[in-house]
């Protein structure tokens, strides 16, 4: 079962179970997936659906930080529930040791020796860590590894 099919099944379950907050989040997710499919005129595969979910998670985290600054605890709580539902569709995050091993492997595979080779390394890592690591944090780790000591 593809990720999009699983989301559709969970949406039906939330509808039958009358879980309105979960249903609302899943409808928002389904709409974002459909919007991307219509915009690009393709059917999204699991990696592309993960990209949509990650984008929504990032937007949710940004919204939470803004709501906290505005002292809106009610909106923080709602957005946190939405994030919890969205994160349940993401694969298990990689541990630091696993990330370090992936980075080392990618650097060796790309034969990277300086920051100029960072694009090659990130290209390799993107396919392996998609949805399982924060790519901006991963990028900064790679950058520090490739800088001369």
C-alpha positions, 0 to 999 in steps of 0.5 A: 500500500502506498503512502497516499493510499494509507493516508486515504484509508486513515482519513476514512477511519477518522471519518468513521471514528468521528475524530474531527481534529485528525480528519481535518489534518488528513484532509489538509494533507490530502489537499496538499498532495492533490494540489501538487499532483494537479500543479505538476500533472503527475501522480506522486510516488511515496518519496514525493508524498514524503516531501509534501508531508515534510513541507507541511511539518516545517510550516507547522513548526514555523507557525508554532514558533510564531504563535508562541511569540504571540502568546496564542496557546490555543493555536499552539495546541492545535498546531501541535496536534496537527504536527503529531498526525503529520509526523506519524507518516514520516519514517523513523528519524535516523540516530546521530550515529547513523547520520554520521555513518551515512555522511562518512559513506557519502563523502567517500562515495563522492570522493569529496575533499572540500566544501566545493564537493558538497553538492555531490555529497548532499545529492547522495544523502538526499536519496538516503535520508529523505524524510528521516533527517532534517536536511538543513541540519544535515547540510551544516554537518556535512559542511563542517566535515568538509572544511579544512581543519 
